[in-house]
């Protein structure tokens, strides 16, 4: 008997939803082997990774705090991925959103107004969208690969942030540390639950998911995105402009990432620092695919990936595991997801040697 891979007559809709669960199980099994190699009790390690971080109210709310920027970035990326617009630069767009939103407070730090935070959120969206507009222009004007241009702009954004906090935006009362002024109450996200860090940004993430679900399912632009992503020639025949969709997807993805940036600096961070994200923009790529590019799926995937951040920190503290354990788990999830996705269009079948050869 021989195990043979054969193409399915049509894609399996059930496997689309089964493969993320299978990828997660394979990640856990591989994690057990990894913990064994490191000389750590696998059961204790998995407990510290997946249970201990959320076994109380504060931990559960921290999960939502961590998931907020992941969901916002992934929602924006998923729209582009549906149209085969490969925006890989959400980390840079998040950073520009933080710069634009935080810049409003820097220049109006002595203003105490209820309009300050809404303006910061709007400016954050504009900043992220403007950063997304650069690869959109290069793609539609010169056919430059948006994967490369959006990715390279991440490092430009990070250097720009570093330049500002080391220079003109440095806190004059900060003892020469590279950080901005601490945001005032009027420039800070309202806390939703007293005694925790759960803030209004989580509401924005849920509203973004709901709005995107409506846009994709109920509007013409959502229909155009799905058609151009599935069959570009059919979309062109129907009169849909591929260039307009590229612009829309990159601007929308940039705006969502920009709002995520504001939610971080006006939320748990509370000021501009040389580094405001542990890589949320890159992790959001995994979140988008793990959530099957669907807003509801992205919410659950965002919570799962947020748990890897919390679990990694807990494992470092309680078990002395290296900081890289978080990245290893996130990478394994993506690897196994991509591997298991083969089962959507292909299936394994046992065949006899004679039949397999024929």
C-alpha positions in Angstrom: 0.0 0.0 0.0 1.1 3.5 -0.8 -0.1 6.9 0.4 -1.0 8.9 -2.6 -1.8 12.6 -2.8 -4.5 13.4 -5.3 -6.3 16.7 -6.3 -9.9 17.0 -5.1 -12.6 17.5 -7.7 -13.4 20.8 -5.9 -12.0 22.6 -2.9 -13.2 21.2 0.5 -15.2 23.9 2.4 -15.0 21.8 5.6 -11.2 21.6 5.5 -11.0 25.4 5.3 -12.2 25.4 8.9 -10.6 22.2 10.0 -7.1 23.0 9.0 -6.6 25.9 11.5 -7.6 23.5 14.4 -5.3 20.8 13.0 -2.4 23.3 12.7 -2.9 24.3 16.4 -2.9 20.7 17.5 0.3 20.0 15.6 1.9 23.1 17.1 1.0 21.9 20.6 2.5 18.4 19.8 5.7 20.0 18.5 5.8 22.2 21.5 5.7 19.2 23.8 8.8 17.8 21.9 10.5 21.2 22.1 9.9 21.5 25.8 11.3 17.9 26.3 14.4 18.9 24.5 14.8 22.0 26.7 14.5 19.8 29.8 11.1 21.4 30.9 8.0 19.4 31.9 5.8 19.7 28.9 2.5 19.7 30.9 3.8 22.4 33.2 5.1 24.4 30.2 1.8 24.2 28.3 -0.1 25.1 31.5 2.1 28.2 31.9 1.7 29.0 28.2 -2.1 28.7 27.7 -3.8 28.6 31.1 -1.9 30.5 33.8 -1.9 33.9 31.8 -5.7 34.0 31.8 -6.7 32.3 35.1 -7.9 35.6 36.7 -9.8 38.7 35.6 -6.7 40.8 35.1 -5.1 38.2 32.9 -8.3 37.8 30.8 -8.4 41.6 30.2 -4.7 41.6 29.3 -5.5 39.1 26.7 -8.0 41.6 25.1 -5.4 44.4 25.4 -2.8 42.4 23.5 -5.4 41.2 21.0 -6.6 44.7 20.1 -3.8 45.8 17.8 -3.6 42.4 16.3 -7.2 42.4 15.4 -7.1 45.9 14.0 -4.0 45.2 11.8 -5.3 41.8 10.7 -8.7 43.2 9.7 -7.0 45.7 7.4 -4.6 43.2 6.0 -7.3 40.6 5.3 -9.2 42.9 3.0 -6.1 43.3 0.8 -5.2 39.6 0.9 -8.7 38.8 -0.3 -7.9 40.9 -3.4 -4.4 39.5 -3.8 -2.9 42.8 -2.6 0.0 41.6 -0.3 0.5 44.4 2.2 3.3 43.1 4.5 4.0 46.6 6.0 1.4 46.9 8.7 4.1 47.3 11.3 5.3 50.4 9.6 1.8 51.7 9.1 1.1 51.1 12.8 4.2 53.1 13.6 3.2 56.0 11.4 -0.3 56.0 13.0 1.4 56.3 16.4 3.5 59.1 15.1 0.6 61.1 13.6 -1.7 60.4 16.5 1.0 61.0 19.2 2.1 64.1 17.3 -1.3 65.7 17.9 -0.7 65.4 21.7 3.0 66.6 21.4 2.0 69.8 19.8 -1.2 70.3 21.9 0.0 68.9 25.2 -1.3 71.8 27.1 -4.8 71.5 25.7 -7.4 69.7 27.8 -10.3 68.9 25.5 -12.7 66.0 24.9 -11.9 66.4 21.1 -8.2 65.7 21.6 -8.4 61.8 21.6 -10.9 61.6 18.6 -8.5 63.9 16.6 -5.6 61.6 17.5 -7.5 58.5 16.3 -8.4 60.2 13.0 -4.8 61.4 12.5 -3.5 58.0 13.3 -5.7 56.5 10.6 -4.6 59.2 8.2 -0.9 58.6 9.0 -1.2 54.8 8.5 -3.2 55.4 5.2 -0.6 57.8 3.9 2.2 55.2 4.6 0.0 52.6 2.8 -0.4 55.0 -0.1 3.3 54.8 -1.0 3.3 51.1 -2.0 -0.1 51.7 -3.6 1.4 54.5 -5.8 4.5 52.4 -6.7 2.3 49.4 -7.5 -0.2 51.2 -9.7 2.3 53.5 -11.4 5.4 51.4 -11.8 4.1 47.9 -11.0 6.5 47.6 -8.1 6.0 44.6 -5.9 4.0 45.8 -2.9 5.4 43.0 -0.7 8.9 44.5 -1.0 7.9 48.2 -0.9 5.6 47.9 2.1 8.1 45.7 4.0 11.0 48.1 3.4 8.9 51.1 4.6 8.6 49.4 8.0 12.2 50.1 8.7 11.9 53.7 7.4 9.0 54.2 9.8 10.9 52.8 12.8 13.9 55.0 12.1 11.6 58.0 11.8 10.1 57.3 15.2 13.6 56.9 16.7 14.7 60.2 15.1 11.7 62.0 16.7 11.9 60.6 20.2 15.7 61.1 20.2 15.3 64.6 18.9 12.6 67.3 18.7 9.8 65.2 20.4 12.0 64.2 23.4 10.4 65.0 26.8 12.1 68.1 28.1 11.6 66.8 31.6 12.5 63.2 30.8 16.2 63.3 32.0 17.4 62.9 28.4 15.7 59.5 27.9 14.5 58.9 24.3 10.8 59.2 25.0 8.0 61.7 24.5 5.9 63.5 27.1 3.6 61.1 29.0 0.1 61.5 27.5 -2.4 63.4 29.5 -5.8 62.0 30.6 -7.5 63.7 27.7 -5.1 62.0 25.2 -5.5 58.6 26.8 -7.9 55.8 25.9 -10.7 55.5 28.5 -10.4 52.5 30.7 -13.3 50.1 30.3 -12.9 48.1 33.5 -11.5 49.7 36.7 -8.3 48.0 38.0 -7.3 46.7 34.6 -5.7 48.1 31.4 -8.6 47.2 29.2 -9.3 50.4 27.2 -11.6 51.8 24.5 -9.3 50.6 21.7 -10.8 47.1 22.1 -14.2 48.6 21.3 -12.7 50.1 18.2 -11.3 46.7 17.1 -14.7 45.1 17.5 -16.4 47.9 15.6 -13.7 47.6 12.8 -14.5 43.8 12.6 -18.2 44.5 12.4 -17.8 47.3 9.8 -15.5 45.2 7.7 -17.9 42.2 7.7 -20.7 44.5 6.5 -18.5 46.1 3.9 -17.3 42.8 2.4 -20.8 41.2 2.5 -23.2 44.1 1.7 -21.4 46.7 -0.4 -20.3 47.0 -4.0 -16.6 47.6 -3.1 -16.7 44.4 -1.0 -18.0 42.5 -4.0 -15.4 43.9 -6.2 -12.6 42.9 -3.8 -13.8 39.3 -3.7 -14.3 39.1 -7.5 -10.9 40.6 -8.3 -9.2 38.3 -5.7 -10.9 35.2 -7.1 -11.0 35.9 -10.8 -9.1 39.1 -11.9 -10.0 38.6 -15.6 -13.7 38.3 -14.7 -13.4 41.5 -12.6 -11.8 43.4 -15.5 -14.5 42.1 -17.9 -17.2 43.4 -15.4 -15.5 46.8 -15.5 -14.0 46.7 -12.0 -10.8 48.7 -11.8 -7.9 46.7 -10.3 -5.9 49.8 -9.6 -8.7 51.3 -7.6 -8.9 48.1 -5.5 -5.2 48.2 -4.9 -5.5 51.8 -3.7 -8.5 51.0 -1.5 -6.9 47.9 0.1 -3.6 49.5 0.9 -5.2 52.7 2.2 -7.7 50.7 4.3 -5.1 48.4 5.7 -2.9 51.4 6.5 -5.7 53.2 8.3 -6.6 50.1 10.4 -2.9 49.7 11.4 -2.7 53.4 12.1 -5.6 53.2 14.5 -3.9 50.2 16.1 -0.8 52.4 16.6 -2.8 55.1 18.3 -4.6 52.5 20.5 -1.1 51.4 21.7 0.5 54.8 22.4 -2.7 56.3 23.9 -3.4 53.0 25.7 -1.0 50.7 27.5 2.2 52.5 26.4 1.0 56.0 27.3 3.8 57.9 25.3 6.0 57.6 22.2 9.0 55.3 22.7 11.7 54.1 20.2 9.8 50.8 20.1 6.0 50.7 20.6 5.2 47.3 19.2 6.7 43.8 19.7 5.9 43.0 16.1 2.1 43.2 16.1 2.1 44.2 12.4 3.9 41.1 11.4 2.0 38.8 13.7 -1.2 40.2 12.3 -0.3 38.4 9.0 -0.6 35.0 10.9 -3.8 36.3 12.5 -5.4 37.1 9.2 -4.7 33.7 7.7 -5.5 31.8 10.8 -8.8 33.6 10.9 -9.4 32.7 7.3 -9.6 36.3 6.3 -13.0 36.6 7.9 -13.6 39.3 10.5 -15.1 36.9 13.1 -12.4 34.3 12.6 -9.8 37.1 13.0 -11.2 38.0 16.4 -10.7 34.5 17.6 -7.3 34.2 15.9 -6.3 37.5 17.4 -7.1 36.2 20.9 -5.1 33.0 20.3 -2.0 34.9 19.1 -2.3 37.4 22.0 -2.2 34.4 24.3 1.1 33.4 22.8 2.5 36.7 23.8 1.2 36.4 27.4 2.1 32.7 27.6 5.7 33.4 26.4 6.1 36.1 29.1 4.7 33.8 31.8 6.9 30.9 30.7 10.0 33.2 30.8 9.2 34.3 34.4 8.0 30.9 35.8 10.2 28.4 33.9 13.1 30.5 32.7 12.5 29.8 29.1 14.1 32.1 26.5 12.2 35.0 25.0 12.3 33.4 21.6 9.7 30.8 22.7 6.9 33.2 21.7 8.2 33.6 18.1 8.8 29.9 17.8 5.2 29.1 18.7 3.9 31.8 16.3 6.1 30.6 13.5 5.0 27.0 14.0 1.4 28.0 13.8 1.9 29.7 10.5 4.1 26.8 9.2 1.6 24.2 10.1 -1.3 26.2 8.8 0.3 26.6 5.4 1.2 23.0 5.3 -2.3 21.8 6.3 -3.9 24.1 3.7 -2.8 21.6 1.1 -5.7 19.5 2.4 -8.2 22.1 1.1 -7.4 21.2 -2.5 -5.7 17.8 -2.1 -6.4 14.6 -0.2 -4.5 11.6 0.9 -5.6 8.2 -0.4 -4.2 4.7 0.2 -3.5 3.0 -3.1 -1.9 -0.3 -4.2 1.6 -0.2 -5.8 0.2 -1.3 -9.1 -2.6 1.3 -9.2 -0.3 4.0 -7.9 2.2 3.4 -10.7 -0.5 3.5 -13.3 
